[in-house]
Amino acid sequence: MNWSLVFFSTAFLASLACLFSFPVGAAQPSAEPGTFGHDVDFLRKHGDVIVLKGDSDSSQIAVVADYQGRVMTSTANGEAGTSFGWLNHDLIASGETRPHINVFGGEDRFWMGPEGGQFSIFFKGGDEFTLENWQTPAAIDTEPFSVVSKDQSSVSFQRKISLTNYSGFPFDLQVDRDISVLSSEQMESALNVQLGDAVKSVGFQSDNRITNIGSHAWHKDTGLLSIWILGMFNPSDQATIIVPYKKPLTLNSDYFGDVPADRLVTTEAAVLFKGDGRFRSKIGLPPESIVPVCGSYDAQQQVLTIVQYSFAGDRDYVNSQWKIQDNPYGGDVVNSYNDGPVDDGTQLGPFYELESSSPAKPLAPGESIQHVHKTFHIEGEYQDLNRIAKTVLGVDLDDTTILSQTQPTKQ
């Protein structure tokens, strides 16, 4: 054996190790806060993460099975790109389970409605509709979904759930949830627009189904369920939520009291709503007023977000208001929530949400309902984003300056 060669090789490798290692106790290099890589590293410290990729390494999403197969965040520019989803870092790091709801965050989370009313699945029968009595079912809050299959760009989840509504009707159901990253071609086809080489983009969808696996049919007079998908995003003082509508417009904006005029404006094409995470408020549109797309524009970050959802003209949508209702199937299809402080000064976020719901349908044993929710983030120069917004949302981004240039009411 050539010991001189062994000695040289060992010495050479040791010198390389010195060059590329760090002293004991020294901080290791990590991705910058606010980037996709940073948030994925953080999530991996507290559980398993499934990272899916599109047709390049630029478009990626992070999914967590323990949070009901939730899409936590995404990027249009690889690990160093902006992390688009809002994450509750403090709650996730604490490992705690909190009463009422565990707001882990995420861009696409699976929920079900109705939240309030005589057919609520968040209140026990006979209880008053108060925050103290409100409880998110564990199956859509803290319990994991099982991975059925996965590949580079998609993952499928499943979960069997038993629930009892406020009126005492039992539901046995199976949830099937398929998450996939969309290719550039699929994004352009879905949006019916050429994105162009000047922008960075990521798109993904959740395809959600609930199936009646019980022995009883579900009827309107004993209560129905809906699929409810919610996306939580990072707020900004220059973020404007855009909800296109068709006339006549019915706008529900009194969920948490009236929304001040400097936070909510209606143009000829869309409802514009402030997404700064500074004032707790919520809006919604019923089926007769919706166009099945909504979004937001953050002028500060130069990011256009678009959400598309399935809609087939149905009219029965669950009503989630916290009271016994005269019309329990007169609810909204699309909602947006802006977080803000509650009476004691605390708040869940800050974040804002873009939400969509499936219709409520009677289901015989073995029958299903399905709801598809797609999310797109596009980064680029204003003229490129405005071109896309005009085509997809029917809105000129110049209109969003109505809200983005004001100093709106704080709670």
N, C-alpha and C positions, 0 to 999 in steps of 0.2 A: 504494500500500500504506500502511496506517495504522501507521507505525513506533511511535507512542506506544502503540498497542494491543499491538504485538509486544513492546515493552520491558516493559509491564505484565505480560503473560502470562509472559514469561521470568522476570521477577523473582518473580512469584507462585509459579511452579513451583520455582524455586530455593529459596524459603523453605520450601516443603513438603518438599523434599528434605532440607533441614537438620533439619527437625523429625523426619523418619522415617528418617534414616540414622544411621550410627555412625562415629566416628573410625576412621581406618586403624589396624589392629592391635587394635581393641576386639573383645571377644567378642560374637558374634552371639547373639540369643536362640534358645533351643532348648527342646525338650520336656523335662520333668522325667525324670530317670532312674527306671526302673521303669514308665514309661508306654509304651503301644503306639507313640505317635509317636516317642519317643526311640529305641526299638529299630528301627523302620523306617528312621529317618534313619541310624542306625548301619549297618544292613545295606546301605543304598544307597551308602554310602561304599566298600563292598568288593565290590559286584557288583549284578546286576540283581535287582529285587524285584517280584513281582506281588502287588498288593493287591486282594483281592476283598471285595465288600460284600454284605450280605444285603438285606432289604427296608427298611433304614434305614442311615444313616451310623454308627449306634451299633455294629452288629455287623460287624466286619471281621477278616480274616486276612491274614497275610503269607506268601507262598510263594516259594521259591527253586528254580529249575530246576537250578542247578549243584549243589545238594545233593539230587539224585535226586527233584526235585519235592516237596521237604519243606515241610510247614506249619511255619514257624518259631515263630510266635506269633499271638495273637488278642486281641481286645478286645470287651467288652460295652458300652463307653461311649465309643466314638470314639477319636480320637488321644490325648486326655488320660486315657483309661481305663487301668486296670491291664493290663500286658503279661503274659499268662498263661503263655507258654512260657519255658522256661529256655534261655538262649543262652550259649554259651562265647565271650564277648566277646574274651578274650585270644587264643584260638586263631584266631578269625576275623580279628582285626586283624593277627595276625602274618603271615598269608599262607603259613604253613609247611604242609608235608605231613609228618605224623608216622608212625612205624612202628606197626604193629598195628591202629590205629583212629584216625580223626579225629573226635573227639566235638564236633561243631559245635552240638549241641543241637537243639531243635525239638519241637513237640507231636505230630507225626505223621510218622514217617520210615519209609521202605520198607526192610525187610530180608528175608532169607530164611533158613530153617533147613534142616538141622540145623547147630548150631554145633560140636558134638563127636560122637564116636563113629565107627564104621566107615564111615558115609556122610556125614561132615562135609564142608562146603564151606569151612571156615576153617582146616583143617590139610592138609598134604601127606601123601600115603600113606607110612606107615612112620615118620613123625615122632612123638615123644612128645607127649602132650597137656599141654604146658607153655605158659606165657605167652610165652616166647621164640619158640615155634614158631607161635603163634596169629596169624592175619592175616585181617582183614576183606577180602573180595574188593573190588577197586577199583570195580567196577561198582555196588556198593551203599555205597560209602564216599566216594570222591573224584571220580568221573566224573559228568558231567551227564546228565540226561534231556532229551529234545527236546520242545518245546512243539508239540502237534498243533493245538490250537484253544483259544480263550479268549474269555470275555465278562465282563460286570461281576461275576458271581457264581460263575463256574466256570472251570476250566482243565484241559486234558487233556494227559498226557505219555505218551511211549513210549520204549522202550529195548530193543535186542536185546543179549543177554548170552550168553556162552559160559563154562561152568564145568566143572571136573573134580572129582569128590569123592574122598575119602580112599581109596576102593576102586578108583579109576581109571575110573569111568564118566563119560562126557562128556555134558553137558547143553547143548543149544542152545535158547534160549527167548526169547520176547518178553514184555516187561512193558508192560501198559497200566494207567495210573493216572489216575483222574479225581477231582479235588478240587472240592468245591462248598460254598458257605455256605448254610445252611438258613434258610428264612424262619421267622418266628414261628409260622405255622400248621404248617409241617413239623416244627418242634421239638416243639410240643405234641402232634402226632400220633405222632411217634416215641416220646416219653416217656409218652404217654397220661395227661397231666396238664395242668391249666390253670396256666400260669405266673403270670398276673396282672400288673397294671400296677405293682405295688410293687417288682418285681425288674428287674434288668438282666440280659440273657442274650445269649450267642452260641453257635451250634452249627454244626458243619461235619462233613463226612464225606469219607473217601477210599474209593473203589471200585477195588479192585486185582485184576488178573488176570495170571496167567502162563500162557503157551501153549507147548506143545511144538512148536517149529518145526524140529526136527531130523528125521533119517531113522530114528531108533531109538525104540521105545516105552520108557517108563519103568516099571520093575518093582520090587516091594518087595525082591526079593533082590539087586538092584544099587543100590538107593537111590532115595529119592523126595525131593522138595522141598516146602517149605511157605512160604506168605506169612506174614511176621512184621512186625506194625506196633507201633512203640514210641513212646510219648509221654513227653517229659521236661518236668517241671514244677518250679517254684521251691519249695524246701523251707521249712518253718517248724517251730518248736518246738511249735506247736499244730496241725500237719497230721496227720490220721489217714487212712490208706488203708482203704477199705471194700470187702471182697470178699464179696458174698452167696454162699451155697452151698446145696446140697440134700444131704440125708442119704442114705446114709452119707458122711461127710466124709473125703476123702483129701487131706491137706495136705502138700505137699513144701516143707520149710523149711530144708534142710541144704545148699543150693547152696554157701554159703561158710562152713559150720559152723553150729552151733546158734544160733538167735536167742534172746536173753534174754527171760525172761517179762515184763519190763517194756516190751518192744517188740512183743510179739505176743500177742494175746488172741483167744480164740474165744468168741463169744456164741451164743445160740440161732439167730441169724439170719445172722451174718456173721463173717468173719475180719477183725480190726482189726490194722493194722500201722503202725508209726511211720514218718512221712515227713519226718524232720527233716534228712536229708542228713548225719548224724553217725556212722552205723554201717553198714558195708557188709554188706548182707544181702539175701536174695531169697526170695520165696515163690511157689508155683504150685499150681494146681488142675487135675487131669485131667478128661476129659470127663464121667465119671460123677458128678462133684461140682459142676459149674459151673451157675450161672444166668448167662445171657449179658449180664451188666451188672456193672460195678464202678465205683468212684469214689473220691473223697476229700473231706474237709471240713477247711478251714483256718479254725479259729475266730478266729485272729488277724486275718485279712483278710476274714472273713465271705464266703467263696467256697465254693460247692458245685460240685465237678467230677464229671461223670458220663460214663462210656464205655460205649457199647453196641457189640456186635460180632456178626457173623453166625455162627450155629451151627445145623446141621441134624441133630444127633444122631450125627454120625460118631464113630468110636472110634479111628482111627489118626492120632496126632499125633506128630511127630518128637521124639525124645529128644535133647536138646542137652548132656547131661552129658559131661564131658571124660574119656571112657574108652571102651574097647570094650564094647559093651552087649549084655546078654542079650535085651533087649526094645527094639529101636531105634524102635518105633512106640508106645511107652508114655509119651509126653511130655505136657506140660501144654498146656491151651488158653489159660489166662489166667495172667499173671505180674505181680508187682510187685517192683521193685528199689528199695532205698534206698541211696543212695551214702554212702560214708564212706572214711576213710583206709585205705590198704593198709599192709603191714608197714613200709615205709620212711617212712611219715608223709604221703606225697603222696596226692592223690585226683583223680578226673576232674572232679568237680563243685565244689560240692554240688548235687544234684538228687534227685528221685525219679521213678520211671517207672511207668506203667500200660501193659501190653502185652497183645496178643491175637494168636492164630495161627490160620491156616486148617488144615484137615485135610491129611494127605499122601495123595495119590491117584495110582494108576498112570494114566499118560496116553499114549495113542497119539498119533502125529504129528497135529497139528491140534487136539488136545483141550486144554481149559483148566480151571483152577480159579480161583475168585473168592473174595475176602474183603472185606467192608465193615466199616469201623471208624469209629464216630461219636463225637465229643467235644463235650461241652456244659459251659459255665461259667455259673453263675448267682450273681449278687451280690444281697444284700439283707439284711433283718432276719432274726434267728434263726427267728422263728415261721414266716416264709414258706419259708425254706430247709428247715426241719424238716418242714413239710407235704409238700414235694416229695420229700425224702429218704425219708419213710415210704412214699409212693406208689411211687416208682421203685426204690429200693434195698431197701425193706422194713425199714429201720433207723431207729430213733429216734436223732437226733443226740446226745441226752443220753448214750447209751452210749459215744460217742467220748471223753467226759471220762475214761474209764478210763485212756486213754493220754495225753491232752492235758494232764492235771493232774499227771503224774508227771515226774520228772527221770530219764530213762532212761539206761541204760548207754551210755557212750561207748567208742569203740574205742581 
